[in-house]
């Protein structure tokens, strides 16, 4: 699985959150015809909520407080279309440089590890 990190202006956080939380197949407002059309639209079938995604504020991870960071872990096929959709939908969003990407991924993985250790101790692990 590929891991990528994208940087965006904090003012775009709500729009980005809406995009990554949306699953058209769970949208009760869409009728059968709209769903049928979507099945053939590869762009519409890039559904972030079915991937591992996290949004972190810059100040939360010791980085630029005016920025936010989107972490995505998914297969390479998903990533190809996802990056195109993200940059089209969220103005100013761009993939981070390798050093920043590494810092954010390390932070998120450390956070998960601490959570797993804490959860394990609850059950005597």
N, C-alpha and C positions, 0 to 999 in steps of 0.2 A: 504494500500500500504506500502511496506517495503522501508526503506531508508537505503542505505549502502554507505560507503566511502572506497575507495581503495587508497593506497599510491603507487607511482611509482617514479623512478628516472627521473628527468627532461629531460634527454637525450632521453627518450622513448615517449615524448609528441606527436611528429608528428605521430609516428606509432599508438599510442592509438587514436589520433584524427581521423586518417584514418579509423580505425576499427569501432569507434562509429558513424561515419558519413556515413558509407556504407550501402546502401539498395540494395541487389541484384535484387530486383524486379523493380528497377528503372535504373538498369545498361543496357544501350543500346547495350553493346558489347556481352551480353549473348543471345544465340539463344533459341528457344522454347524448344529444347531437354534439354539444360542445366537447364532451369527453371523447366521443368517437373521433372528432377532428384532431384532438390533441395527441391521440395515439400515434398519428403519423408525423407529428411535429417534434423532431428531435430536440429542438430548443426548449419546447414546453416540458419535455421529459427530463430536464436537468433539475432534479428535485433535491435541494440541499438538505432538507430535513431528514432525508434517508441516509445521509452521510454523517460522519463525525465532524461537527463544526462547533467552534467556540469563538465568541467575540470577547476581546479583552481591551479595557481602557489602558492607554499608554501609562498613566500614572500608577496603575495597579501593578504593572510589571517593571517599574523603574525606568520607563522610557518617556518619550515626548507626551506630555499631558494633553496636547491639542490633537493627538492622533489616537486612532483605535486600530486594533489588529485582529484580523480574521484568520483563524487557524482552520484548515480543512485537511482531513485525512480520508482519502478515497483512492480508488484505482485510477490508473493513468487514463483510461478511456473517458471516465467521468471528468477528470481534470481538464482535458482538452476543451470540451464545450463549456465547462463551468467558468473557466477564466474569461472566455469570450462573453458569456452572459453577465458575469460580474462587472466587467469593465464597461459594458454597454449600459447596464442598469444603474450603476453607482458611479457618478461623476468623480473623477480624481482617484479612484481606487487603483492601486498598482501592486504588483508583487514586490515583496521586500527584497533588499539585497541579501546575499548569503549570510552575512554576520548577524543581521537583525533577525532573519528567519531562524537561524540556529538558536539565538537567545530566547525567542518566543516559544519555539518548540521545546527547548529544555525546560523553560518555566512551566509550560502546560504538562509535560510529562512528569516533572517533579511534583506538581500539584496533584496529579492523578495517583502517583505512588504514595504520597502522604495520605490521601483519601483511602486508598486500599489498605494501608497499614492500620489506620484508625478504624476502619470498618471491620478488619480482621480481629482487632483486639476486643471489639464488642462481643464477638462470638467465640472468644477464647482462642483465636488463631495465632 
